[in-house]
């Protein structure tokens, strides 16, 4: 087996989605670190949020933020940022078009005030402030109540024709430029590691929602962690599906990967 890279979602996979704690997954993260297997977080969170997560989990690997719209690489002076998507300023120009297609009003995350964002997401004040610092993606909610699946599909197709992607992240719809998805970001991080791996990289991906499918499609070993709040049909996905949920499912996937890599289990 070549050099193993592990890419993983954060919320609900490495962390508990309600409390943001990682006690269960930390044991597996330590084993990955001791085995010098990079753990690359791939998340809808902002650069500032994932910088804090990486510090807390003692990671020294790149991370992919805002659903693939940006990548942060460790450097001597903190992180070197690679923009994959367009700026929030340019994405914001699409708000009137989105509202015309859905025939309703939306509210973008970066325009929500901090108390409102805390109430909607359950984030702490400090976390909500970091969540608002979007660079290359535009998360939004639909203010005019429920909207049909057909209308969302119409919006997604209309945006695709203009060169944009629309993804559902569990609480927000996320708008990014085409080519700025999680899958493309994973490929770029692999290129970063290829210079030291003599072309023998093996990739694994761990996610828990539809928002992670773009990442799971491009890795060698995809794992889908069960998610009690998801409508995924686990009998019809091209991934290994864990038996357990959340952090326990993350650890289950890591243990199998360590076995494939012939590293002592945890």
C-alpha positions as CSV (number, residue, x, y, z in Angstrom):
1,X,0.0,0.0,0.0
2,X,1.3,3.5,-0.9
3,X,1.3,6.5,1.3
4,X,-2.1,6.8,2.9
5,X,-4.0,10.2,3.0
6,X,-7.2,10.4,5.0
7,X,-9.8,13.0,4.0
8,X,-12.7,13.5,6.4
9,X,-15.7,15.7,7.0
10,X,-15.8,17.3,10.4
11,X,-19.3,18.0,11.7
12,X,-21.1,14.8,12.7
13,X,-18.2,12.7,11.6
14,X,-15.1,13.7,13.6
15,X,-17.1,15.8,16.0
16,X,-20.4,15.5,17.7
17,X,-22.7,17.8,15.7
18,X,-24.5,19.2,18.8
19,X,-21.6,19.7,21.2
20,X,-18.6,20.0,18.8
21,X,-16.7,17.6,21.1
22,X,-14.3,15.0,19.6
23,X,-13.4,12.8,22.6
24,X,-14.3,9.5,20.9
25,X,-12.5,10.3,17.6
26,X,-9.4,11.7,19.2
27,X,-7.9,8.3,20.0
28,X,-8.0,7.3,16.3
29,X,-6.7,10.8,15.3
30,X,-3.7,10.3,17.6
31,X,-2.9,6.9,16.0
32,X,-3.1,8.5,12.6
33,X,-0.7,11.2,13.8
34,X,1.7,8.6,15.3
35,X,1.7,6.7,12.0
36,X,2.4,9.9,10.1
37,X,-0.8,9.5,8.1
38,X,-2.1,13.0,7.2
39,X,-5.7,13.7,8.2
40,X,-7.1,16.4,5.9
41,X,-10.4,17.9,7.1
42,X,-12.8,18.7,4.3
43,X,-15.6,20.9,5.6
44,X,-18.1,23.6,4.9
45,X,-16.6,25.5,7.8
46,X,-14.5,28.7,7.2
47,X,-10.8,29.0,7.2
48,X,-10.8,30.6,10.6
49,X,-13.0,27.8,12.0
50,X,-10.8,25.0,10.7
51,X,-7.7,26.8,11.8
52,X,-9.0,26.6,15.3
53,X,-10.1,22.9,14.8
54,X,-6.7,22.0,13.5
55,X,-5.0,23.6,16.5
56,X,-7.3,21.8,18.9
57,X,-6.8,18.4,17.2
58,X,-3.1,19.0,16.9
59,X,-3.1,18.4,13.1
60,X,-0.3,19.5,10.8
61,X,-1.9,18.9,7.4
62,X,-3.7,21.0,4.9
63,X,-7.4,21.6,5.3
64,X,-10.2,22.2,2.8
65,X,-12.7,24.9,3.8
66,X,-16.0,26.2,2.5
67,X,-16.9,23.0,0.7
68,X,-13.8,23.0,-1.4
69,X,-13.7,26.6,-2.3
70,X,-10.5,27.2,-0.5
71,X,-7.5,25.2,0.7
72,X,-5.1,26.1,3.5
73,X,-1.6,24.6,3.4
74,X,0.7,24.8,6.5
75,X,3.7,27.1,6.0
76,X,6.4,28.8,8.1
77,X,4.1,31.7,8.7
78,X,0.8,29.9,9.5
79,X,-1.1,28.9,6.3
80,X,-0.8,29.5,2.6
81,X,-4.3,30.0,1.2
82,X,-5.2,28.7,-2.3
83,X,-8.5,30.1,-3.7
84,X,-10.4,27.5,-5.8
85,X,-13.7,29.5,-6.0
86,X,-14.8,33.0,-6.6
87,X,-15.0,35.7,-3.9
88,X,-18.1,36.2,-1.8
89,X,-18.4,39.7,-3.3
90,X,-18.9,38.1,-6.8
91,X,-21.1,35.3,-5.5
92,X,-23.4,37.8,-3.8
93,X,-24.3,39.3,-7.2
94,X,-26.3,36.1,-7.8
95,X,-28.7,36.7,-5.0
96,X,-31.4,38.5,-7.1
97,X,-31.2,35.8,-9.7
98,X,-31.6,33.0,-7.1
99,X,-34.6,34.9,-5.7
100,X,-36.2,35.2,-9.1
101,X,-35.8,31.5,-9.8
102,X,-37.3,30.3,-6.5
103,X,-39.8,33.2,-6.4
104,X,-38.9,33.9,-2.8
105,X,-36.4,35.6,-0.6
106,X,-33.1,34.2,0.8
107,X,-30.8,35.3,3.5
108,X,-27.1,34.8,3.3
109,X,-25.1,33.6,6.3
110,X,-22.6,36.4,6.1
111,X,-25.4,39.0,6.3
112,X,-27.0,37.4,9.4
113,X,-26.1,39.0,12.6
114,X,-24.3,37.0,15.2
115,X,-27.2,36.4,17.7
116,X,-29.4,35.4,14.8
117,X,-26.8,32.9,13.6
118,X,-26.3,31.5,17.1
119,X,-30.0,30.9,17.4
120,X,-30.3,29.2,14.0
121,X,-27.2,27.0,14.3
122,X,-26.6,26.5,18.0
123,X,-23.1,27.9,17.6
124,X,-21.4,29.8,20.4
125,X,-20.9,33.5,19.9
126,X,-17.2,33.0,19.1
127,X,-17.9,30.2,16.7
128,X,-20.6,32.2,15.0
129,X,-18.3,35.1,14.4
130,X,-15.7,32.8,12.7
131,X,-18.5,31.1,10.7
132,X,-19.4,34.5,9.2
133,X,-15.9,35.1,7.7
134,X,-16.7,33.6,4.3
135,X,-14.2,34.0,1.6
136,X,-15.2,31.9,-1.4
137,X,-18.6,30.5,-0.8
138,X,-22.1,31.9,-0.1
139,X,-24.3,29.8,2.3
140,X,-27.9,30.9,2.5
141,X,-31.3,30.0,3.8
142,X,-34.7,30.4,2.2
143,X,-36.7,32.9,4.2
144,X,-40.1,32.3,2.6
145,X,-40.8,28.9,4.2
146,X,-40.6,25.4,2.6
147,X,-39.7,25.0,-1.0
148,X,-40.3,22.0,-3.3
149,X,-37.6,19.6,-4.3
150,X,-38.4,20.3,-7.9
151,X,-37.8,24.0,-7.5
152,X,-34.5,23.4,-5.9
153,X,-33.5,21.1,-8.7
154,X,-34.6,23.8,-11.2
155,X,-32.4,26.3,-9.3
156,X,-29.5,24.0,-9.2
157,X,-29.7,23.4,-13.0
158,X,-30.0,27.1,-13.7
159,X,-27.0,27.9,-11.6
160,X,-25.0,25.1,-13.3
161,X,-25.6,26.7,-16.7
162,X,-24.1,29.9,-15.3
163,X,-21.0,28.0,-14.0
164,X,-22.0,27.5,-10.3
165,X,-22.7,24.7,-8.0
166,X,-25.4,24.5,-5.3
167,X,-25.0,22.1,-2.4
168,X,-27.1,21.3,0.6
169,X,-25.1,21.3,3.8
170,X,-27.7,20.3,6.4
171,X,-28.6,23.8,7.6
172,X,-27.7,26.0,4.6
173,X,-27.6,25.8,0.8
174,X,-24.0,26.5,-0.3
175,X,-23.2,28.4,-3.5
176,X,-19.7,28.0,-5.0
177,X,-18.1,28.4,-8.4
178,X,-18.0,25.3,-10.6
179,X,-14.7,23.5,-10.0
180,X,-14.6,24.5,-6.4
181,X,-16.2,21.4,-4.9
182,X,-14.8,19.0,-2.4
183,X,-13.7,16.5,-5.0
184,X,-11.5,19.0,-6.9
185,X,-10.0,20.2,-3.7
186,X,-9.1,16.6,-2.7
187,X,-7.3,16.2,-6.1
188,X,-5.3,19.4,-5.4
189,X,-4.2,18.3,-2.0
190,X,-3.1,14.9,-3.5
191,X,-0.9,16.8,-5.9
192,X,0.6,18.7,-3.0
193,X,1.7,15.3,-1.4
194,X,2.7,13.6,-4.6
195,X,6.1,15.4,-4.6
196,X,7.1,13.5,-1.5
197,X,5.4,10.2,-2.2
198,X,7.0,9.1,-5.5
199,X,3.5,8.7,-7.1
200,X,2.3,6.1,-4.6
201,X,-0.5,7.9,-2.8
202,X,-3.6,5.9,-1.6
203,X,-6.6,8.0,-0.6
204,X,-9.4,7.4,1.8
205,X,-12.5,9.6,2.4
206,X,-14.9,9.6,5.4
207,X,-18.1,11.6,5.3
208,X,-21.7,11.4,6.6
209,X,-24.0,13.3,4.2
210,X,-24.9,14.0,0.6
211,X,-22.6,17.0,0.8
212,X,-19.6,14.6,1.1
213,X,-20.4,12.6,-2.1
214,X,-18.2,14.8,-4.2
215,X,-15.2,13.9,-2.0
216,X,-16.1,10.2,-1.7
217,X,-16.3,9.8,-5.5
218,X,-12.6,10.7,-6.0
219,X,-10.9,8.7,-3.3
220,X,-9.7,5.1,-3.4
221,X,-11.5,4.0,-0.2
222,X,-14.7,5.9,0.5
223,X,-16.6,5.5,3.8
224,X,-20.0,6.8,4.6
225,X,-20.7,7.2,8.3
226,X,-24.3,6.6,9.3
227,X,-26.3,9.7,10.0
228,X,-29.5,9.5,11.9
229,X,-30.8,12.8,10.4
230,X,-30.1,11.9,6.8
231,X,-32.4,10.5,4.1
232,X,-29.7,8.6,2.4
233,X,-30.5,5.1,1.1
234,X,-27.5,3.2,2.5
235,X,-28.3,0.2,0.4
236,X,-27.6,2.2,-2.8
237,X,-24.3,4.0,-2.3
238,X,-20.9,3.2,-3.9
239,X,-19.2,3.4,-0.5
240,X,-18.4,1.2,2.5
241,X,-21.1,2.1,5.0
242,X,-20.2,2.0,8.7
243,X,-22.3,0.1,11.2
244,X,-22.1,2.9,13.7
245,X,-23.0,6.6,13.7
246,X,-21.0,9.8,14.2
247,X,-17.6,9.6,15.9
248,X,-18.0,5.9,16.5
249,X,-18.5,5.4,12.7
250,X,-15.4,7.6,12.0
251,X,-13.3,5.4,14.3
252,X,-14.8,2.3,12.6
253,X,-13.6,3.5,9.2
254,X,-10.2,4.5,10.6
255,X,-9.7,1.1,12.1
256,X,-10.4,-0.6,8.8
257,X,-8.0,1.7,7.0
258,X,-5.3,1.0,9.6
259,X,-5.9,-2.7,9.0
260,X,-5.5,-2.2,5.3
261,X,-2.3,-0.3,5.9
262,X,-1.1,-3.0,8.3
263,X,-0.9,-0.6,11.3
264,X,-1.8,-1.8,14.7
265,X,-5.4,-1.2,15.5
266,X,-6.7,1.1,18.2
